[in-house]
Amino acid sequence: MTDPPRAPASVSVPDSGKYLTSSVAGAAKILVVGPLGVGKTTLVGTVSEIKPLFTEAAMSQAGAGVDTAVDCAKTTTTVSLDFGRLTIDGDLVLYLFGTPGQQRFLPAWRDLAKGALGALALVDTRDLTASFDALGNLEDLDLPFAVAVNTFPGSPRYGVDDLRSALDLLPGTPLVTCDARDRASSIRALAALVRHLIDTATEPS
């Protein structure tokens, strides 16, 4: 698999505080989606310049039959949303909304999608089929998205063409790799999405 594209040189993360700076000229609502345990909460927490909001709850025995994740050690799950904020180049703010990973939370998922400009879809090569529901939901909502393969220790590595075929991605859909635990890597994935949204918005009709 090729390395993820580098973020443009203009992308930087200022030492932001609780409030936005006066240089901010625009904002975008972005979803971070994917199956249970793919790293959505981790990515939002990694890049957020403010204290992120998490709605984690302990995974119960009652949900053991339906809440399955590749990482068997996972003990909590997002039940509403994750929220964080990232300022890019001092003038563009991304409001990041992490969605629940289980399909039974789809009504809440669709509510979160209202007003979103696009989405970053995380996938795990240890179980690519687990991502099909999230990708299908984005297509149903007609929401532009980029796909980021979150690398886990020991996870299989596949070529770009094989991944695109397995995930049934359109040729124009960005496909990058990232490590949700690494700030720079996660920002590069979000930058790939932002570039895609700009390209999509400026395409001739």
SEDO-268453 format. One line per field, with one value per residue: x, y, z of N, C-alpha, C in turn; chain; residue number from 1. Coordinates in steps of 0.02 Angstrom, whole numbers, plus 50000, padded with zeros to 5 digits. Example, Ala and Ser with C-alpha at 12.3 -4.5 7.8 and 13.67 -1.06 7.14 Angstrom:
SEDO-268453
n_x c(50660 50642)
n_y c(49716 49888)
n_z c(50390 50354)
ca_x c(50615 50684)
ca_y c(49775 49947)
ca_z c(50390 50357)
c_x c(50660 50645)
c_y c(49835 50002)
c_z c(50390 50394)
chain c(A A)
resi c(1 2)
***
This chain:
SEDO-268453
n_x c(50043 50026 50103 50008 49945 50036 49989 49943 50067 50018 49937 49915 49918 49860 49901 49768 49640 49499 49412 49372 49489 49506 49539 49472 49379 49287 49188 49165 49061 49105 49090 49150 49163 49126 49147 49116 49247 49345 49422 49372 49338 49466 49535 49465 49491 49629 49659 49587 49583 49524 49457 49394 49226 49158 49046 49050 49006 49000 49020 48893 48838 48718 48725 48820 48800 48775 48857 48998 49173 49333 49439 49450 49473 49408 49308 49217 49093 49040 48892 48816 48884 49047 49142 49242 49362 49451 49567 49619 49754 49728 49612 49507 49388 49361 49227 49214 49122 49103 49027 48914 48962 48880 48752 48623 48611 48579 48473 48512 48634 48599 48538 48649 48714 48651 48677 48812 48964 49043 49126 49243 49287 49333 49423 49463 49583 49581 49453 49369 49238 49160 49151 49061 48926 48936 48994 48896 48791 48838 48837 48701 48657 48711 48831 48986 49144 49299 49410 49497 49621 49644 49787 49827 49926 50000 49900 49831 49909 49864 49864 49827 49738 49677 49612 49524 49443 49390 49317 49233 49247 49219 49312 49354 49355 49449 49581 49671 49803 49813 49861 49766 49807 49906 49939 49984 49972 49834 49783 49829 49747 49621 49648 49656 49524 49467 49526 49465 49331 49337 49376 49264 49165 49202 49196 49144 48972)
n_y c(49940 50111 50258 50375 50528 50678 50813 50975 51106 51217 51174 51177 51160 51265 51326 51313 51377 51374 51456 51514 51589 51757 51751 51649 51601 51514 51363 51187 51046 50884 50711 50567 50406 50228 50051 49965 49985 50029 50142 50272 50354 50366 50436 50559 50608 50617 50719 50831 51000 51051 50999 50843 50781 50635 50497 50371 50205 50062 49903 49785 49622 49592 49647 49571 49478 49551 49663 49658 49660 49674 49690 49605 49645 49762 49862 49965 50069 50191 50277 50382 50504 50562 50709 50837 50970 51048 51162 51219 51288 51408 51473 51392 51292 51130 51039 50895 50748 50599 50448 50321 50148 50039 49966 49972 50094 50179 50277 50383 50408 50457 50576 50645 50666 50772 50926 50903 50917 50820 50659 50560 50399 50267 50115 49943 49828 49702 49659 49693 49683 49729 49863 49889 49926 50058 50127 50106 50177 50309 50324 50311 50428 50517 50582 50658 50573 50519 50379 50305 50195 50127 50086 49943 49854 49713 49700 49648 49693 49770 49800 49957 49948 49824 49852 49953 49882 49784 49863 49924 50055 50213 50283 50416 50427 50467 50367 50329 50294 50286 50317 50313 50349 50438 50606 50689 50599 50572 50700 50717 50625 50686 50803 50754 50723 50853 50913 50834 50871 51004 50989 50920 51016 51112 51057 51058 51074)
n_z c(50000 49960 50034 50133 50061 50086 50191 50130 50127 50189 50290 50460 50638 50753 50919 50991 51097 51205 51135 50968 50855 50792 50660 50597 50460 50407 50428 50446 50457 50495 50477 50565 50528 50537 50575 50732 50847 50759 50774 50783 50895 50950 50847 50842 50971 50963 50870 50912 50962 51071 51230 51200 51175 51233 51222 51291 51337 51443 51368 51368 51427 51369 51244 51182 51081 50967 50961 50897 50881 50800 50886 51025 51153 51175 51277 51290 51208 51088 51115 51075 51018 50968 50992 50926 50890 50759 50698 50542 50462 50523 50480 50444 50518 50574 50630 50713 50711 50782 50743 50810 50800 50775 50675 50723 50779 50678 50656 50744 50687 50560 50599 50649 50530 50469 50394 50378 50285 50233 50253 50346 50323 50419 50403 50437 50399 50449 50451 50327 50281 50384 50367 50268 50294 50346 50237 50142 50202 50191 50052 50029 50089 50004 50032 50017 50035 50108 50120 50252 50294 50444 50526 50614 50734 50662 50568 50409 50254 50104 49927 49845 49735 49760 49881 49842 49755 49842 49930 49845 49789 49712 49573 49602 49740 49881 49949 50086 50206 50385 50555 50688 50814 50799 50783 50673 50565 50567 50542 50411 50346 50364 50294 50165 50143 50151 50037 49941 49958 49920 49785 49738 49756 49666 49543 49372 49333)
ca_x c(50000 50065 50096 49955 49970 50052 49946 49975 50112 49982 49898 49948 49872 49881 49889 49703 49610 49428 49375 49401 49526 49472 49557 49430 49333 49239 49184 49134 49043 49132 49077 49201 49119 49157 49119 49136 49316 49391 49467 49341 49347 49537 49554 49437 49529 49699 49667 49548 49620 49488 49442 49340 49168 49147 48988 49067 48972 49027 48986 48859 48828 48658 48743 48876 48784 48769 48911 49060 49229 49393 49478 49410 49486 49369 49259 49169 49069 49006 48819 48784 48930 49109 49145 49305 49370 49518 49576 49667 49783 49706 49550 49455 49376 49324 49192 49215 49070 49111 48963 48915 48982 48832 48699 48560 48609 48574 48433 48554 48686 48571 48529 48714 48735 48619 48722 48882 48989 49076 49142 49303 49267 49389 49416 49512 49594 49569 49384 49344 49166 49128 49144 49013 48866 48951 49004 48830 48752 48863 48813 48628 48649 48744 48879 49055 49185 49365 49420 49563 49636 49678 49834 49833 49983 49986 49844 49852 49921 49841 49876 49773 49688 49639 49568 49470 49398 49355 49271 49190 49252 49221 49381 49371 49354 49517 49597 49735 49814 49826 49865 49723 49841 49958 49906 50002 49944 49762 49770 49838 49687 49569 49666 49637 49451 49453 49543 49413 49270 49349 49374 49195 49125 49223 49188 49092 48909)
ca_y c(50000 50172 50302 50425 50592 50727 50872 51034 51141 51269 51146 51178 51158 51315 51312 51343 51370 51358 51497 51521 51650 51804 51738 51596 51627 51464 51303 51130 50989 50824 50649 50515 50348 50163 49999 49962 49970 50045 50196 50338 50392 50380 50488 50624 50630 50631 50782 50886 51052 51063 50936 50812 50753 50565 50467 50300 50164 49994 49852 49739 49553 49590 49665 49531 49442 49596 49712 49621 49700 49635 49694 49572 49677 49823 49856 50020 50086 50255 50266 50441 50536 50592 50776 50873 51028 51056 51221 51208 51349 51468 51505 51342 51249 51068 51011 50824 50710 50528 50414 50253 50100 49986 49983 49985 50165 50216 50338 50436 50418 50500 50642 50677 50683 50833 50983 50884 50927 50759 50610 50517 50331 50225 50044 49900 49774 49637 49641 49744 49679 49767 49933 49896 49963 50130 50154 50107 50232 50371 50326 50324 50498 50556 50624 50646 50545 50488 50318 50300 50130 50135 50031 49911 49807 49647 49698 49633 49749 49756 49852 50006 49922 49771 49883 49988 49831 49752 49912 49948 50127 50249 50305 50480 50426 50462 50310 50343 50257 50329 50288 50358 50370 50487 50669 50710 50551 50582 50763 50706 50593 50737 50849 50722 50733 50923 50923 50801 50912 51064 50968 50903 51077 51155 51021 51086 51036)
ca_z c(50000 49957 50092 50125 50036 50137 50194 50100 50172 50226 50345 50524 50694 50801 50989 51001 51163 51206 51088 50902 50843 50748 50590 50569 50410 50386 50469 50412 50498 50465 50513 50566 50530 50530 50618 50802 50862 50704 50794 50775 50957 50956 50800 50864 51029 50944 50832 50938 50997 51133 51264 51161 51209 51219 51254 51295 51388 51447 51328 51414 51405 51328 51175 51159 51020 50909 50961 50887 50856 50789 50948 51077 51217 51180 51332 51288 51142 51082 51112 51046 50972 50991 50963 50934 50845 50731 50655 50489 50434 50559 50458 50430 50576 50564 50687 50701 50745 50776 50747 50837 50749 50763 50627 50758 50796 50615 50662 50772 50636 50509 50628 50651 50462 50445 50392 50368 50217 50210 50305 50342 50340 50441 50391 50469 50351 50481 50435 50281 50273 50438 50346 50213 50315 50351 50170 50111 50231 50161 49984 50033 50107 49952 50067 49994 50088 50095 50159 50284 50323 50508 50532 50679 50736 50635 50521 50340 50208 50037 49879 49836 49688 49793 49930 49807 49730 49898 49960 49790 49790 49648 49558 49631 49813 49908 49992 50119 50268 50442 50622 50727 50876 50780 50764 50605 50519 50566 50508 50339 50320 50360 50240 50102 50137 50135 49967 49901 49962 49878 49716 49722 49753 49610 49480 49328 49337)
c_x c(50044 50053 50040 49983 49984 50003 49981 50017 50076 49943 49940 49896 49896 49869 49823 49679 49537 49390 49411 49437 49488 49487 49513 49379 49279 49241 49149 49120 49064 49114 49139 49163 49159 49128 49145 49210 49366 49437 49438 49352 49420 49557 49528 49476 49600 49707 49634 49592 49584 49478 49384 49284 49160 49084 48998 49027 49003 48986 48958 48854 48768 48673 48798 48863 48783 48826 48978 49112 49289 49436 49435 49420 49445 49314 49207 49149 49036 48932 48782 48829 48996 49113 49214 49309 49442 49520 49632 49689 49755 49640 49494 49448 49336 49292 49182 49164 49082 49046 48969 48929 48930 48774 48633 48554 48601 48529 48473 48608 48660 48557 48595 48737 48704 48667 48795 48902 49020 49093 49209 49282 49329 49373 49474 49521 49586 49498 49354 49268 49128 49115 49089 48952 48879 48959 48937 48786 48773 48837 48738 48615 48678 48794 48949 49098 49253 49371 49491 49570 49675 49722 49838 49894 49962 49929 49870 49862 49902 49859 49815 49718 49645 49590 49510 49419 49357 49302 49223 49188 49251 49292 49401 49373 49425 49523 49666 49744 49828 49836 49825 49754 49891 49925 49921 49971 49868 49743 49779 49777 49630 49583 49648 49562 49435 49469 49490 49349 49278 49344 49302 49153 49141 49219 49134 49030 48889)
c_y c(50062 50214 50351 50490 50639 50785 50930 51072 51193 51242 51145 51177 51209 51292 51345 51331 51353 51395 51501 51587 51693 51791 51685 51626 51577 51403 51248 51075 50925 50764 50604 50450 50284 50114 50004 49944 49989 50104 50266 50382 50412 50437 50556 50650 50649 50700 50841 50935 51075 50996 50903 50787 50681 50541 50392 50266 50095 49947 49799 49669 49548 49606 49622 49496 49485 49646 49675 49667 49655 49633 49666 49604 49741 49815 49912 50033 50154 50243 50327 50473 50550 50661 50807 50929 51033 51117 51208 51276 51413 51496 51456 51296 51187 51047 50937 50787 50636 50493 50346 50203 50048 50010 49998 50058 50209 50278 50397 50456 50468 50571 50680 50700 50748 50892 50967 50895 50864 50715 50578 50449 50290 50152 50007 49839 49705 49613 49696 49743 49718 49839 49943 49936 50038 50161 50157 50164 50299 50379 50341 50398 50545 50606 50608 50619 50524 50428 50318 50231 50141 50074 50007 49865 49738 49643 49684 49696 49728 49815 49897 49979 49868 49800 49918 49937 49800 49797 49942 50024 50156 50275 50370 50482 50419 50401 50321 50294 50307 50286 50335 50382 50425 50550 50689 50664 50561 50647 50757 50672 50643 50788 50820 50729 50804 50938 50893 50843 50975 51045 50953 50966 51119 51119 51054 51043 51010)
c_z c(50000 50019 50080 50100 50093 50134 50160 50151 50214 50285 50409 50579 50746 50872 51009 51072 51156 51152 51021 50896 50793 50674 50558 50522 50389 50431 50429 50463 50461 50509 50511 50578 50523 50580 50689 50809 50809 50721 50789 50837 50966 50910 50822 50923 51013 50913 50865 50977 51060 51168 51229 51206 51186 51254 51255 51351 51386 51404 51375 51384 51359 51255 51146 51093 50958 50905 50957 50857 50847 50852 51005 51145 51226 51231 51332 51216 51144 51074 51085 50995 51008 50958 50977 50883 50822 50686 50606 50461 50464 50538 50441 50490 50555 50630 50673 50743 50732 50787 50782 50782 50732 50719 50663 50780 50733 50620 50691 50723 50584 50536 50631 50582 50436 50450 50382 50295 50189 50268 50292 50367 50358 50427 50423 50423 50383 50469 50391 50275 50327 50418 50294 50233 50316 50282 50133 50137 50200 50089 49983 50048 50055 49982 50043 50051 50062 50141 50186 50315 50387 50520 50604 50677 50710 50586 50450 50299 50138 49991 49870 49791 49721 49844 49896 49781 49786 49929 49909 49789 49719 49637 49593 49707 49841 49954 50020 50177 50324 50504 50666 50791 50863 50752 50692 50553 50512 50531 50433 50308 50314 50305 50172 50090 50118 50062 49921 49901 49919 49804 49694 49713 49692 49543 49438 49332 49269)
chain c(A A A A A A A A A A A A A A A A A A A A A A A A A A A A A A A A A A A A A A A A A A A A A A A A A A A A A A A A A A A A A A A A A A A A A A A A A A A A A A A A A A A A A A A A A A A A A A A A A A A A A A A A A A A A A A A A A A A A A A A A A A A A A A A A A A A A A A A A A A A A A A A A A A A A A A A A A A A A A A A A A A A A A A A A A A A A A A A A A A A A A A A A A A A A A A A A A A A A A A A A A A A A A)
resi c(1 2 3 4 5 6 7 8 9 10 11 12 13 14 15 16 17 18 19 20 21 22 23 24 25 26 27 28 29 30 31 32 33 34 35 36 37 38 39 40 41 42 43 44 45 46 47 48 49 50 51 52 53 54 55 56 57 58 59 60 61 62 63 64 65 66 67 68 69 70 71 72 73 74 75 76 77 78 79 80 81 82 83 84 85 86 87 88 89 90 91 92 93 94 95 96 97 98 99 100 101 102 103 104 105 106 107 108 109 110 111 112 113 114 115 116 117 118 119 120 121 122 123 124 125 126 127 128 129 130 131 132 133 134 135 136 137 138 139 140 141 142 143 144 145 146 147 148 149 150 151 152 153 154 155 156 157 158 159 160 161 162 163 164 165 166 167 168 169 170 171 172 173 174 175 176 177 178 179 180 181 182 183 184 185 186 187 188 189 190 191 192 193 194 195 196 197 198 199 200 201 202 203 204 205)
***
